[in-house]
Amino acid sequence: MPRSGKDMLKQYLGEGWEKLRQKGSHVTVGKGKMRVTIPMHKELKKGLEKALEKKLKKG
């Protein structure tokens, strides 16, 4: 089942990432020099979800 942007944001914040800014329905989080933009959609597409999870493990 696809995850929501809200769930993904919670996971990033739980891993020590910091919410930097929000413009519309997109939230930018950062950790060190890494930056990731998470769309606050009800369901994330499969490829985007995998890419965000991969970046989470990297940082």
N, C-alpha and C positions, 0 to 999 in steps of 0.2 A: 504494500500500500504506500502510495507517495506521501512524503512528509511535507509539512507546511513550512513556510519561511519562518514563522514564529518559533516552531520547534527547532529549526536549524540555528536560529539566533540564540536560543537558550543554550544549546549545546556549545556554541562558540564562546559565549560569555562564561559558561561553566569551566571551560578549558583555559581561562585567563585572558581571553581576547577582550578588547575595550571598544565600546561603541563610540565611534568618532563623529558621525553625522548621519542625518537622514534627510533625504530629498524625495518627497512624494512617497512612493511605496518601496523605496530601496534604502537599505541601511548599510553603511560602510563601517566595517570593524577592522581593527588593526592589532598587531602584536609585533613589537619591534619594528622592522622595516616592511613587514608583510601587510598588505591591504586586501580585503575581500569585500565585494558588494553582494549582499543577500537580498533578493526580492521578497517582499512580504506578501507572497501569493498563497492562496489556500492550498494549492498543490504544486510542488516543484516537479519539473520534468525529470525523467530518469537520468539523463546525461548530466544535467545541471546538479542534481542531487549527488551523484557520484563524484563530480569534480569538486564540489564544496567539501565533501567528506575527505577527499584526498588532500586538499589544502589544509584541512583541520589537523590531520595526522602529521603533516609536514611541519607545521608551526608549533 
